[in-house]
Amino acid sequence: MDPEMSEPGRPTDAPRTTTRDDVLVEVARRTMRDLGASSVAVYLPVAGEPMLGAAVAAVEPLGLGLMERIPIDDDVFPSAEVYRTGKPKIAHSVEVLGKHPEFAAFAPYPLTIASAPLDAEGKRFGTISAFWPGIFRQISAPDLDRLVSAGRDTARKLLPLAVDGASMQAGDLPVVASLNDPRSVGAEDAVLEAEAAPFLYHIQQLALRLPMTLSLEEVVQEVIRRVKAGLAASAIAVTSLENGRLRVVDSSHCSPAFLGHLQESVPHSRRPEERSMAEKRQIFVHPDDPEARERVEPPTDLGMAEHAWVVSPLLAGPRVFGTLSVGFMADGRCFAAEQAALSALAPLLGQAFERIRTQDASRALARKLQQTLLPRMLPSIPGLAVTSRYVPTSGGLELGGDWYDLIPLPTGGVTAVIGDVQGHSTSATVVMGQLRSAVRAYATEGLLPGQLLQRTNNLLTELNTDLFATCCCAWLDPETGRMRLATAGHPPPLIRGALGAYLDPEPDVGPPLGVDAGYDYTDIGLCLEPGSLVAFYTDGFLSAGPGREINPQVIDAAYTVAHGQLEAIGDEVVRQTSVQSHIADDAALLLLRYEEPAAQARHYVRRMEIPRRDLLGVQRARRFLSEWLSAWRLEALDDDAQLMLSEIVTNALVHADSDVDLRIRRYPDFLRVEVRDSDPHPAINVGTLGEDHAESGRGIMIVSALASQWGNSPSGRGKTVWFELPA
């Protein structure tokens, strides 16, 4: 880790070429010593990002306070302002925390910060920043001059290195150095303290960062990076104990044979990892032990050398969650410091595993409950093309209360509804289920939207849940295109005409449900022309439009990209929303396109249902498709259409394990086939599978090869796989 170590294969007294990090480490140490700072960091630009990154950090063994990544355009960070202006600056951590309270973990006590540019001959490489404990520390003018001079001298030394092609960008992690070079101090305690600085720094960083990571993979990747940087480890493997067997979560420079043995480990074997878990203690594997051999990835020089291994159990209380195995190049030294460091790290990693396991289980239960309350499959309505999307919140474990429904009415017509219960909790989801059931019941009674919202409002008030809900409800007659619309505190739908103009229905937006028990909701009437698109949405899809309305440009852009294809429009709206902003709330989208009067549409839309696990249904689906292709005089499409249909229906029955809804649509210039099921996971793509599973993805490969267009669109509780063929 020490940048002043001799190069491999060279005598320690051989002349050595000065590197960029040599220069930066030397100036960081000298500045830290001259100014009496607790830490000094040199920041350089980060490749491809508008960020400054700590390239080198000189720290005391318990020094904290420096940030490893700083946005260049955020002037609350003195280094960022200095990099942009070239003028030195003094600041205090309270100013940074006032704007970024999330950084409090990295600066748990007040700090004074001084920063100066690395400038020479019109070239600015980065900045140098010094940190002192205490908010009232006075930085004298001579001390600030010393910092400015250090930055200028460093930049002059970097100029010839930059000309020779040395990188002047920050690495993934900083090079960490102690105040003193371990080789320059005499006392043994001072040497140990100097050598301890890098791994103490990285363990502190892990302790601060692990509670904020959201996935097991992120945790392990961060651990591997820090252990390699702080302990100069040769190889690392992290495993997770799942159903009594080990699973390798991630590794670095480990041999395939060793990783294979880990995956095959069973309880009560005598491998170090199994012994470590069984005995709940750290195991040291000596280089002479057969278990230490062939663990490091060949054919590198590391793989030919002997290695010592430290294997630690990942514990959280009495529970074991896996193992951390770290290999070090054997050089005859004692590994007591490394063992002590890993003993401190293993409990942190075990607690992170426990937290993430608990979160994942809670999240899975939450999503299952929420998806169960959404429609399993939208009904087929002659004259209407419909699709839906449901996107869970990007963070957190709590449930949302967003829902949508499409309800065919016994008297003709259809009721579309979308709503959002206040809050994110189990209570919100339960109330959402109650409201959805009530709305379905009131709609089938024949109530118009205004009456339906009034009855639902009374019900929610009587439930005494202390929650309110917004809701938008519409009744549509597919025979004529007539529509009636009412809303309770919810944005009205966006209605795009066949030629791209938007209708502005301006309904009376009443209060949310559950707020005013006596409110009289009213509905308004309008008429849709064939080709009109109606987009109902919840506020997770809100964009930069006026008030609380989705931006029509989002719909227009999606319509253009998707060439008017409804499923593709839904996919594109989700994609645009995800790109434009972090989705902080659940989001539901219900799209309806009024295509033509229902009586006319019945001649060109056909539907059949296949019960769950009915494999004979594939034959019936092929026969059903063939009959209608013949009736529509599209026999030329029969072979390709039947082949694709067979593969998709089989995939839905076998992998989705649900009922299947088959819909065939005849358009003037193309045929469209839709297969819907209640599994929200995308259909298996052969390109993402290993050789052993390639057969399972063959259907999607066939569809991709034969169809003029096709899609694989998750929608709420299920998904739709569709394809088109030119007629």
Residue pairs with C-beta under 8 A, 6 or more apart in sequence:
1 175
1 176
1 198
1 229
1 230
1 231
1 232
2 177
2 181
2 182
3 19
3 21
3 22
3 25
3 175
3 177
4 22
4 25
4 181
4 183
6 12
6 14
6 16
7 16
8 301
10 16
18 161
19 161
19 166
20 55
20 158
20 161
20 166
20 167
20 168
21 55
21 56
21 175
23 154
23 157
23 158
23 161
24 42
24 55
24 56
24 154
24 175
25 56
25 58
25 175
25 177
27 42
27 128
27 150
27 153
27 154
28 40
28 41
28 42
28 56
28 57
28 58
28 128
28 177
29 40
29 58
29 177
29 178
29 179
29 180
29 181
30 150
31 37
31 40
31 58
31 128
31 130
31 146
31 147
31 150
32 39
32 40
32 58
32 130
32 179
33 179
34 146
34 150
35 114
35 130
35 132
35 143
35 146
35 147
36 132
37 130
37 131
37 132
38 59
38 60
38 63
38 64
38 65
38 131
38 132
38 133
39 57
39 58
39 59
39 60
39 63
39 64
39 65
39 66
39 130
39 131
40 57
40 58
40 128
40 129
40 130
40 131
41 54
41 56
41 57
41 58
41 66
41 128
41 129
41 131
41 174
42 54
42 55
42 56
42 57
42 118
42 126
42 127
42 128
42 129
42 154
43 52
43 53
43 54
43 55
43 70
43 79
43 83
43 126
43 127
43 128
43 129
43 170
44 52
44 53
44 55
44 125
44 126
44 168
44 169
44 170
45 51
45 52
45 53
45 72
45 126
45 168
45 169
45 170
46 52
46 53
46 69
46 169
46 170
47 169
50 71
50 72
50 73
51 69
51 70
51 71
51 72
52 69
52 70
52 72
52 79
52 80
52 83
52 126
52 127
52 170
53 68
53 69
53 70
53 169
53 170
53 171
53 174
54 66
54 67
54 68
54 69
54 170
54 174
55 126
55 169
55 170
55 171
55 174
55 175
56 174
56 175
56 176
56 177
57 66
57 174
57 175
57 176
57 177
57 201
58 176
58 177
58 178
58 179
59 66
59 176
59 177
59 178
59 179
59 197
59 201
60 178
60 179
60 197
61 178
61 193
61 196
61 197
61 200
62 200
62 204
63 131
63 201
64 106
64 107
64 108
64 109
64 204
65 93
65 106
65 107
65 111
65 113
65 131
65 133
66 106
66 129
66 131
67 77
67 103
67 106
68 173
68 174
68 205
70 77
70 79
70 80
71 77
71 80
72 80
72 83
72 84
73 80
73 84
74 80
74 99
75 81
75 84
76 91
76 95
76 96
76 98
76 99
76 100
77 91
77 96
78 89
78 90
78 91
78 113
78 114
78 115
78 129
79 115
79 127
79 129
81 87
81 89
81 115
82 88
82 89
82 115
82 116
82 117
82 127
83 117
83 124
83 126
83 127
86 117
86 119
86 124
87 117
88 114
88 115
88 116
88 117
88 144
88 147
88 148
89 114
89 115
90 112
90 113
90 114
90 139
90 144
91 112
91 113
91 114
91 115
92 110
92 111
92 112
92 113
92 135
93 107
93 110
93 111
93 112
93 113
93 135
94 110
94 135
96 103
96 107
97 103
97 104
97 107
105 208
105 212
106 208
109 133
110 133
110 134
110 135
111 131
111 132
111 133
111 134
111 135
112 131
112 132
112 133
112 134
112 135
112 137
112 139
113 129
113 130
113 131
114 129
114 130
114 139
114 143
114 144
114 147
115 127
115 128
115 129
115 130
115 147
116 127
116 128
116 129
116 144
116 147
116 148
116 150
116 151
117 124
117 126
117 127
117 148
117 151
117 155
118 124
118 125
118 126
118 127
118 128
118 151
118 152
118 154
118 155
118 158
119 125
119 151
119 152
119 155
120 152
120 155
120 156
120 158
120 159
121 156
121 159
123 155
123 159
123 162
124 155
125 154
125 155
125 158
125 162
125 168
126 168
126 170
127 151
128 147
128 150
128 151
128 154
130 147
132 139
158 166
158 168
162 168
172 225
173 202
173 225
173 226
173 229
176 197
176 198
176 201
176 202
176 229
176 230
177 197
177 198
178 193
178 194
178 195
178 196
178 197
178 198
179 194
179 197
180 190
180 194
181 194
182 191
182 194
182 195
185 191
185 194
192 337
195 337
196 337
198 229
198 230
198 231
199 230
199 231
199 337
199 338
199 341
200 230
200 341
201 230
202 226
202 227
202 229
202 230
202 231
203 226
203 230
203 341
203 344
203 345
203 348
205 226
206 222
206 223
206 226
206 345
206 348
207 348
209 222
210 219
210 222
210 223
210 348
210 349
210 351
210 352
211 352
211 355
213 219
213 222
213 352
213 356
214 356
214 359
214 395
215 356
216 240
216 249
216 353
216 356
216 360
217 249
217 250
219 349
219 352
219 353
219 356
220 238
220 249
220 250
221 250
223 236
223 238
223 324
223 345
223 349
224 236
224 238
224 250
224 251
224 252
227 233
227 236
227 326
227 342
227 345
228 236
228 252
230 341
231 326
231 328
231 338
231 341
231 342
232 328
233 326
233 327
233 328
234 253
234 296
234 302
234 307
234 327
234 328
234 329
235 251
235 252
235 253
235 254
235 295
235 296
235 297
235 302
235 307
235 326
235 327
236 251
236 252
236 253
236 254
236 324
236 325
236 326
236 327
237 248
237 250
237 251
237 252
237 254
237 258
237 259
237 262
237 323
237 324
237 325
238 248
238 249
238 250
238 251
238 322
238 323
238 324
238 325
238 349
239 246
239 247
239 248
239 249
239 262
239 273
239 322
239 323
239 325
240 246
240 247
240 249
240 321
240 322
240 353
241 247
241 277
241 320
241 321
241 322
244 266
244 267
245 263
245 265
245 266
246 262
246 263
246 265
246 273
246 322
246 323
247 263
248 259
248 262
248 263
249 322
251 259
253 296
253 297
253 300
253 302
254 295
254 296
254 297
254 327
255 294
255 295
255 296
255 297
255 298
255 303
256 297
257 294
258 294
258 295
258 296
261 271
262 271
262 273
265 271
265 273
265 274
266 274
267 274
267 278
268 274
268 278
271 291
272 283
272 285
272 291
272 309
272 311
272 325
273 311
273 323
273 325
275 283
275 311
276 282
276 283
276 311
276 312
276 313
276 323
277 313
277 320
277 322
277 323
280 313
280 315
280 320
281 313
282 310
282 311
282 312
282 313
282 339
282 342
282 343
282 346
283 310
283 311
283 312
284 308
284 309
284 310
284 311
284 335
284 339
285 291
285 292
285 308
285 309
285 310
285 311
286 292
286 308
287 306
287 307
287 308
287 330
288 306
291 309
292 306
292 307
292 308
292 309
292 327
295 307
295 309
295 325
295 327
296 302
296 303
296 305
296 307
296 327
297 303
298 304
302 329
305 329
305 330
306 329
306 330
307 327
307 328
307 329
307 330
308 327
308 328
308 330
308 335
309 325
309 326
309 327
309 328
310 325
310 326
310 328
310 335
310 338
310 339
310 342
311 323
311 324
311 325
311 326
312 323
312 324
312 325
312 326
312 342
312 343
312 345
312 346
313 320
313 322
313 323
313 346
313 350
314 320
314 321
314 322
314 323
314 324
314 346
314 349
314 350
314 353
315 321
315 346
315 347
315 350
316 347
316 350
316 351
316 353
316 354
319 350
319 354
320 350
321 350
321 353
321 354
321 357
322 350
322 353
324 342
324 345
324 346
324 349
326 338
326 342
328 335
328 338
359 397
362 397
363 397
366 397
366 398
366 399
366 426
366 429
367 392
369 399
369 426
369 429
370 392
370 399
370 400
370 429
371 390
371 680
371 716
371 717
372 717
373 403
373 429
373 432
373 433
373 436
374 390
374 403
374 404
374 716
374 717
375 388
375 404
375 405
375 406
375 716
375 717
376 658
376 659
376 678
376 717
376 718
377 659
377 661
377 676
377 677
377 678
377 717
377 718
378 386
378 387
378 388
378 406
378 676
378 715
379 386
379 406
379 407
379 408
379 414
380 605
380 607
380 661
380 663
381 406
381 408
381 414
381 478
381 598
382 478
382 598
382 599
382 601
382 602
382 605
383 478
383 479
383 594
383 595
383 596
383 597
383 598
383 600
383 601
383 605
384 414
384 476
384 478
384 592
384 593
384 594
384 595
385 566
385 592
385 593
385 595
385 665
386 406
386 566
386 590
386 591
386 592
386 593
387 566
387 567
387 569
387 570
387 591
387 713
387 715
387 720
388 404
388 406
388 570
388 588
388 589
388 590
388 591
388 715
388 716
389 570
389 571
389 573
389 574
389 587
389 588
389 589
389 591
389 713
389 714
389 715
389 716
390 402
390 404
390 586
390 587
390 588
390 589
390 715
390 716
390 717
391 540
391 574
391 577
391 578
391 583
391 586
391 587
391 588
392 400
392 586
393 400
393 424
393 540
393 583
393 584
393 585
393 586
394 582
394 583
394 584
395 582
395 584
396 424
398 424
398 425
399 424
399 425
399 426
399 428
399 429
400 420
400 424
400 428
400 429
400 585
400 586
401 419
401 420
401 421
401 422
401 423
401 424
401 428
401 429
401 431
401 432
401 467
401 469
401 586
402 418
402 419
402 420
402 421
402 432
402 538
402 540
402 585
402 586
402 587
402 588
403 418
403 419
403 420
403 421
403 432
403 435
403 436
403 588
404 416
404 417
404 418
404 419
404 536
404 588
404 589
404 590
404 716
405 415
405 416
405 417
405 418
405 436
405 439
405 440
406 414
406 415
406 416
406 417
406 590
406 592
407 414
407 415
407 416
407 417
407 439
407 440
407 443
407 444
408 414
409 415
409 443
409 444
409 446
409 475
410 444
410 446
411 446
412 477
412 479
413 475
413 476
413 477
413 478
414 475
414 476
414 478
415 439
415 443
415 449
415 452
415 473
415 474
415 475
415 476
416 473
416 474
416 476
416 534
416 536
416 590
416 592
417 439
417 443
417 471
417 472
417 473
417 474
418 471
418 472
418 490
418 536
418 537
418 538
418 588
418 590
419 432
419 435
419 439
419 469
419 470
419 471
419 472
419 490
419 513
419 538
420 469
420 470
420 471
420 490
420 538
420 539
420 586
420 588
421 428
421 429
421 431
421 432
421 435
421 467
421 468
421 469
422 428
422 467
422 468
422 469
422 512
423 467
424 585
424 586
427 465
427 467
428 467
431 460
431 463
431 465
431 467
431 469
432 469
434 459
434 463
435 456
435 459
435 460
435 469
435 471
435 513
438 455
438 456
438 459
439 452
439 456
439 471
439 473
442 451
442 452
442 455
442 456
443 452
447 455
448 475
448 484
448 486
448 523
449 473
449 474
449 475
449 484
449 485
449 486
449 521
449 523
450 484
450 486
450 520
450 521
450 522
450 523
451 521
452 473
452 486
453 471
453 473
453 486
453 487
453 488
453 510
453 513
453 521
454 519
454 520
454 521
456 471
456 513
457 488
457 513
457 514
457 516
457 517
457 519
457 521
458 517
460 467
460 468
460 469
460 513
460 514
461 514
461 517
465 514
467 514
468 489
468 512
468 513
468 514
468 515
469 488
469 512
469 513
469 514
470 487
470 488
470 489
470 490
470 512
470 513
471 487
471 488
471 489
471 490
471 512
471 513
472 485
472 486
472 487
472 488
472 490
472 491
472 492
472 493
472 536
473 485
473 486
473 487
473 523
474 483
474 484
474 485
474 486
474 493
474 534
474 536
475 483
475 484
475 523
476 482
476 483
476 528
476 592
476 594
477 483
478 594
478 597
478 598
478 601
479 597
479 598
479 599
480 527
480 597
481 527
481 528
481 529
481 530
481 532
481 594
481 597
482 525
482 526
482 527
482 528
483 525
483 526
483 527
483 528
483 534
484 523
484 524
484 525
484 526
485 492
485 493
485 505
485 507
485 523
485 524
485 525
485 526
486 507
486 508
486 510
486 521
486 522
486 523
486 524
487 507
487 508
487 509
487 510
488 509
488 510
488 511
488 512
488 513
488 521
489 509
489 510
489 511
489 512
489 513
489 515
490 509
490 512
490 538
491 537
491 539
491 542
491 547
491 548
491 549
491 550
492 505
492 506
492 507
492 509
492 549
493 534
493 535
493 536
493 537
494 502
494 534
494 535
494 537
494 549
494 550
494 552
494 555
495 502
495 503
495 505
495 526
495 528
495 532
495 533
495 534
495 535
496 502
496 503
496 532
496 533
496 534
496 535
496 552
496 555
496 556
496 559
497 503
497 529
497 531
497 532
498 529
498 530
498 531
498 532
499 531
500 556
500 559
502 552
503 526
503 532
505 524
505 526
506 524
507 523
507 524
508 521
508 522
508 524
510 519
510 521
510 522
511 519
528 534
528 594
529 594
530 594
530 595
530 596
530 597
531 593
531 594
531 595
532 593
532 594
533 555
533 559
533 566
533 569
533 591
533 592
533 593
534 591
534 592
534 593
534 594
535 550
535 555
535 573
535 589
535 590
535 591
536 589
536 590
536 591
536 592
537 550
537 587
537 588
537 589
537 590
538 585
538 586
538 587
538 588
538 589
539 548
539 585
539 587
540 577
540 583
540 584
540 585
540 586
540 587
540 588
541 550
541 554
541 573
541 577
541 587
541 588
541 589
542 548
542 549
542 550
543 550
543 551
543 553
543 554
543 576
543 577
543 580
543 581
544 551
544 580
545 551
545 552
554 573
554 576
554 577
555 569
555 573
557 572
557 576
558 568
558 569
558 572
558 573
558 576
559 569
561 568
561 572
562 568
562 569
562 571
562 572
565 709
565 711
566 591
566 593
567 711
567 713
567 715
567 720
567 722
568 711
568 713
569 591
570 589
570 591
570 713
570 715
571 711
571 713
573 589
574 587
574 589
577 583
577 587
588 716
595 601
604 632
604 665
604 666
604 667
605 663
605 664
605 665
605 666
606 624
606 628
606 663
606 664
607 661
607 662
607 663
607 664
608 620
608 621
608 624
608 662
609 659
609 660
609 661
609 662
610 617
610 618
610 620
610 621
610 649
610 653
610 659
610 660
610 661
610 662
611 617
611 659
612 653
612 657
612 658
612 659
612 660
613 653
613 657
614 653
615 650
615 653
617 649
617 653
617 660
618 646
618 649
618 650
618 653
621 645
621 646
621 649
621 662
622 642
622 645
622 646
624 662
624 664
625 638
625 641
625 642
625 645
625 662
625 664
625 673
626 638
626 642
628 664
628 666
629 635
629 637
629 638
629 641
629 671
630 638
632 666
632 671
634 666
634 671
634 727
637 671
637 725
637 727
640 706
640 725
641 671
641 673
641 725
643 702
643 706
644 673
644 699
644 702
644 703
644 706
644 707
644 723
645 662
645 673
645 675
647 698
647 699
647 700
647 702
647 703
648 675
648 683
648 699
648 703
648 721
648 723
649 660
649 662
649 675
650 699
651 683
651 684
651 696
651 699
651 700
651 721
652 658
652 660
652 675
652 677
652 679
652 683
652 721
653 660
655 679
655 683
655 684
655 696
656 677
656 678
656 679
656 681
656 718
656 719
657 679
658 677
658 678
658 679
658 718
659 677
659 678
660 675
660 676
660 677
661 674
661 675
661 676
661 677
662 673
662 674
662 675
662 676
663 673
663 674
663 676
664 671
664 672
664 673
664 674
665 671
665 672
665 673
665 674
666 727
667 727
668 727
669 726
669 727
670 708
670 724
670 725
670 726
670 727
671 724
671 725
671 727
672 722
672 723
672 724
673 722
673 723
673 724
674 720
674 721
674 722
675 720
675 721
675 722
676 718
676 719
676 720
677 718
677 719
678 717
678 718
679 718
679 719
680 714
680 715
680 716
680 717
680 718
680 719
681 714
681 719
682 712
682 714
682 719
683 699
683 700
683 712
683 719
683 721
684 693
684 696
684 697
684 699
684 700
685 697
685 700
685 701
685 712
686 694
686 696
686 697
686 698
686 700
686 701
687 697
687 701
688 697
689 696
689 697
700 712
703 710
703 721
703 723
704 710
706 723
706 725
707 723
707 724
707 725
708 724
708 725
708 726
709 723
709 724
710 721
710 722
710 723
710 724
711 720
711 721
711 722
711 723
712 719
712 721
713 719
713 720
713 721
713 722
